[in-house]
Amino acid sequence: MSISFEDIKIFMAVPALIISLVSLYFTRVNWIQSNRPIVTAFVTEHSSGNMAATFNLVIANTGNRPAVRVQMHAKPEEIKKLLEPNASREKAQMIESNFLKSSEIPLLRNGEELVTSFGAFSKNSNDDAWLRYGSEIEIKIKYRDLQGRKFEEIQPIKVYARKGFGGGVWNDAKS
């Protein structure tokens, strides 16, 4: 039995077809991964002085597609790690409310950042502060894209000064 020229063409066409299909699959997977919402959360200072600071919780969509049904989740014992032991129940509930189903964000546009108050810190123990400076926890962020695909990210949030994260900042020159 001899192999004809037509047989050789078929033997070459089949692997080429398989390689093309595999390439098409990986191209689609990469396209989906690069064209999706990417939602992150972080704590940032609202205002600060030399004795106290107030903080905001920011949730941002840095992807290139809108995110829907955005929810942040944290275990109650994790949330307690963010709080001073003498924090009032009312202030603890203010922090916990960010991680409840009722705080779901229906739509977070690509490039959008939403901000909510998150608490205060004070060096003076007599003040009514409730955040523990430097505390960090893991949170889970769940969301979907417009086509209904589900995403879940686990990331840390930390209560600290983002400006001057290394310990200091330069003062602006006064005119």
N, C-alpha and C positions, 0 to 999 in steps of 0.2 A: 504494500500500500504506500503510495507516494503522497506527499503533501503538496497540494497545488497552491498557486499564487492566491487564489480566493480564500483558502484555508488560513494562510498567513495573515491576510487582511482581517479576517474575523478574529483570529487570536490576538491581534493588536487592537482591534476596535473594542472588544469586551473590556480589557483593563482600562482603556481610555474612558469608556463610559462609566465604569466604577469610580475611577478617580474624579471624574466630573461631578458625579452625584455626591461623593464625599465632600468635595470642595464646595458644592452648593449648600450642603447641610451646614458646614462650618461657617460659611459666609452668612447664612441666615442666623445662626446662633450668635455670631459676633455682632450682627446688625441689631438684634434684639437687645443684647447686653449694652450696646453703646447708645441706643435710642430708647431710653427709659428714664423714669424719675429716679433720683437719688436723694433721699431725705435724710438729713442729719439734724441733730439737736445739740445745743451747747449753752452754757451759762456764761453771761457776760455782765460786766459792771454797768449799772445805770448811772450811778454817781458815787463818788468816794471822796473821803477826806483823810486826815491823818489818824482818825480814831474809829471811823465807821464807813461802811459801804452798803449800798443797796444793789441788788442783782436782778437781772431779767433772765428768763429762759427763752431762747430763740430756737425756732424750728425752721429749717430752710430746705428748699428743693433746689439742689445744684445740678440736677439732671436736665435733659432737654425735652422732657415731656411732663405734662401735669400729673400730679399724684392725687388720688381720691381716697376718702375714708382713712385718713392718717390718724393713727392712734399711738400714743406712747404708753408703755407698760413698765412698771417697776414693782417689785414685791414690797409689801409694807415694812418688812424688816430692813430692806435696803434703803428705803426712804428715811427711816429713823437714823441711819448713819449720817445723813445730811444735816440733821437737826441737833441743836444744843439740848442737853438733857432737861434743862428747865424751860424749854419752849412751850408756850401755851398750846392747848389742844386746837384752838381756833387757827393759830398760825401753822400748826402741823397739817391741818385740813386744807389750808390754802396751798401748801406744797403738794399734798396727796391728790388734790383735785385735778392737777395737770395730767395725772396718769389714769383717770377714770374714763369709762366709755362715753360719758356725757361731754367730755372735752375733745371728742373726735373732730377733726377738721375735715369738712366735706370735700373741699377742693383746695389744693396747694399748687398754684401755678408754677411753671418752671421759672427759676430765677427769683421767686418770691421768698421773703423772710417774714415770719410772723413772730411777734414779741408779746410776752406776758410777764407781769411782775412775778418774782420768784423768792424774794425774802431779803433779809438784811443781816449784816454781821457787825459786831462792835467789839473793840478791844476792852471796853469798859464793861465789867460783868454786871453792873447795876442797870445798864440799858436793857431795853426790851428787844434784844436781838434773838434770832432763832436759827440762823444758818451757822454751821460749823465750817469755818474757813479752811480750805484745803481738803475737805472731804470729797470723796469720789465714789460713784456707784456705776454699775452696769445697768443700762436700760435697753428695752426692746422697742423698736419702732416698726409697726406694721402698716402697710399701705398697699394700694393697688394702682395699676395704670388704667388708662381709659378703656383698654380692651379686657380688663378684668383679671389680668395676671397679678398674682399676689407676690409681695416682697416682704421680707423680714430682715431687719438689721439689728445687730447687737453692738452697742457702742458705749463708751464711758462718758459720763458728764462729771465735771469737777467744778467746785465752787472756788474760784480764784480769780485774780486780776489778769485778764488776757493782755491788757496793755501793761507792760512791765513784768511779764511772766518770769523773767530772769531775776527780778529784784529791784528794778528801777527804770525810770523813764527820764528823758531830757525835758526840762522846762522850755516852753516857747520863749523866744526872745521878746522882751518888753520894749515897746517903742517909746 
